[in-house]
Structures are given as C-alpha cells and as structure tokens.
Amino acid sequence: MSVMALSLVIAALSITASRLPPQFDDLSRRAFRFFWEQSNKTTGLTLDRASNVSDDVPHPEEPAKYTVASTAATGYALCAYAVGADRGWIDRASAVERTRHTLQWLNDHGLKEKGWFYHFINWETGERVWKSEVSSIDTALLLAGVVMAQSEFHDPGIDAEATRLYNAIDWNWMLTNGGQMSDQKTFCMGWHPEDGFISARWDHYYENPFFNVIALGLDPQLPTETWSAFKRDHLNYKGYEFLNGGPIFIHEMGHDFIDMKGKRDSLGYDYWVSSRDEILATRQWCIDNPGGFVGYSADIWGLNACDKPDGYGACAGFHTGDDDGTLMPTCVAGALMFAPDKAKASIAAYRAKYPSAYGRYGFPNGINPTKNWTDQDVIGIDLGMMLLGIEDYRDGLPQRLMAANPIIQRGMQRAGFHSTKEGPLEYRRILAPQE
C-alpha cells in the first residue's frame, strides 16, 4: 500500500471514529470493564451476570454476589480483551497473558464433552451448575472469541492453545447426535449427561449463522448443506420484511462477528438487510405500542431477551406477541451499525430519562417504566454484543479481526457468500429475486 493510500485509510478511520458520540464510547468502555473485572483470575471464566449498582470508585474488595460463569460470556471476554488492547484501554501484555491463561485453563481443566463446553459453570472451579447442558451455541461463542483473539494478538502461545481447543471438537458428534442421525444436516442445540441429546436443533434461522460459518471453516468434512439446511421463514411488519427469528439479539449477534453488509449467501439471502429491517420493525412496534405501556416512543424502544420484573424472559413483540413493557437499552446501543441515527437518539433519550439506571457497567439488563422497575444487574452476553456492535460501527475492528482469520474466510466461502453490485442497501430485498 502506498503512503498516500495509507493516509487515506487513516483519515477515513479518523472520520469514522469521530462520529461516535461520547456516550457510546463510554458504554463500550464500561462493557470492557465488566469483562476485565468479572473474569476469574485463576480460571479465566467470566461471570454470567453481575451487579450494576455501583459508581466509579475502585471496585470494592468483597465476596462476589454471583459465582456462576457462562461459556458464552467467557467467549465475549476474549473479544473484549482483543478490543481493549487495540484501543489502549488495557496494557497489551496483560491482555495477551489473560487470554493465553484462559485458553490454557479451558484446555487443561474445562469441563466438556467431545470438545463441547457446558453452558453454565462455577467461575472458581469450572464445575457444572444448574444441571446445564453441553451447549453448541455457547461453545460457538467461545470459539468466536478465540478466533478474534488470534487475529488481534498473533501470539504463538495463544495460537497453540487455540489449535488444541479447535482440534478437540467433534463436529459430527453434535451434528448427528453421536451417529444416531447420520443423515442430519442441522446441529443439535445441546447434550445432557443424564439423558443425552436434547430434541431442539438449529433447524431454523436463529442466532446460528455465525456458528455455521465457524463450523464450516474449522471442519472441511462438514457438508456445505449444514448452511442451507436450516429454514428461513419470512415475516413482515408494517412494510418491513425480515427473517423470523425472535428478539433483537438473534438479529444482531452474528453481524457483530461477521461483516455481511453488501453480501449474499449461496441461497441469495441478504442477512444485513434482514437484521436492519427487523430492528426498524421492533422500533415501529414500540411506537405503535399495542399494549399501551408507559414510556414507549420513537426514541424509547428495544425489546429483547432480558431480565423482567418477574424473572428472565424474552420480549419479541411481533414475533410472538410477547411484550410486558420491559425495555432493554443495550440492544438499542448494539443496533448502532444498522440504524445509527435512531440508536444515537434513543441512547441519548434513555440517558436523559433514566439517569439513575446507568451504573458501573452502563445500562442494566431491563427497565420496565409501566411497573416502575429497574433491573439491578447486567448480563455478560448482552454487554458483549453491545460492545462489539459499537466497535463495529466505530471502525469495523471486530469484523476486520474475524475476517482476517482463515477460519472465517473458509467458512464464508463454503457458505457461498459473495459481494453484490446491487443498488443502495435501502432498496435491497432480503432474498434476491434472480436467485
């Protein structure tokens, strides 16, 4: 690359970075703080959730309120270390050491079956808790963090541990239920030691596309039909057409890792346009407010799987009709790359209207104005999605790190992703008519 071309790239990145409002930079830094503070120094495992009720004084030395970690949160922690080191939020050597140590512990001591990790584990011992399943999607999120860390650090120790972890995974075992379903082309969601494989499969469009890309990139023996086999049902709300998956996180998660903008897969689908329109439809649902809940507006919106006044659950609006008035600001912040103007206006409105809800790690995992209820906790995977979404909007760092790894390059190629020469994204359809 010439000096002039390099200067243009740097200038473009500077312009991109400058358009990020300060409140989003603060949200991103607070999310990083969660992963740095709430990951166990011995095991590297990251808490599934933590209290958000704290100001900016140094973190108090007191017994942890929570002790349950999740494999998915640990994967997002690996992503956060890569982002934090690149941004200068943490000393690079410390980030490398934390990453290397986490992977080594997982390889040597992590509880797994055929290379697949359990969903929930004790953050100090790694023991299984709540009789949780060996989870395919949680393991995939861990792998995404490993891929991103490799691309950021180029560290021989990290690469060696990553290779050990990759090589241990038996993809065919999760695909065929241990050989019982030899013709199966969709992955099982999980396995219990007590009664074997669970009945649920990744046989519809959910948050699984990034999982399938990683699988195809890591195992050349997997048939490419594992990409085309899951069903893609269409849904339309007020003129917005998108793939019917569920709450917003389903439509944001994969894009945090993989840049699908301006691309279609082998079937002709444009997943970026689908996710953008689902997010805009969710906002429209909140504007329409069929339940008559307090607070919903053009700027106060966002339905997701989150904490609610009566416990954890999913608010999916038009997908299922499930809406109890609980809003989730973090999913709106994570929508920055899809609807930047609307996300910026919404986060500013949340900060102005609910200032006391903003805690040590940013917004809580749920706010219900109708019931005058504000959650006291944050959840790691939601902070992770928000962090990556913000940083992708800033300059595309997470997506660029993933795209630089041969695993993702192979997976995208095998799924048939290709750039298109269609018109502006505003006018694209989710399924190309000619395909």
Buried (B, 14 or more C-beta within 10 A) or exposed (E): EEEEEEEEEEEEBEEEEEEBBEBBBEBBBBBBBBBBEBBBEEBBBBBBBBBBEEEEEEEEEEEEEEBBBBBBBBBBBBBBBBBBBBBEBBEBEEBBBBBBBBBBBBBEEBBBBBBBBBBBBBBEBBEBBEEBBBBBBBBBBBBBBBBBBBBBBEBEBBBBBBBBBBEBBEBBBBBBBBEEBEEBBBBBBBBBEEEEBBEEBBBBBBBBBBBBBBBBBBBEEBEBEBBBBBEBEEBEBEEBBBBBBBBBBBBBBBBBBBBBBBBBBBEBBBBBBBBBBBBBBBBBBBBEBEBEBEBBEEBBBBBBBBBBBEEBBBBBBBBEEBBBBBBBBBBBBBBBBBBBEBBBBBBEBBBEBBEEBBBBBBBBBBBBBBBEBBBBBBBBBBBBBBBBBBBBBBBBBBBBBBBBBEBBBBBBBBBBBEEEEBEEEEEBBBBBEEE
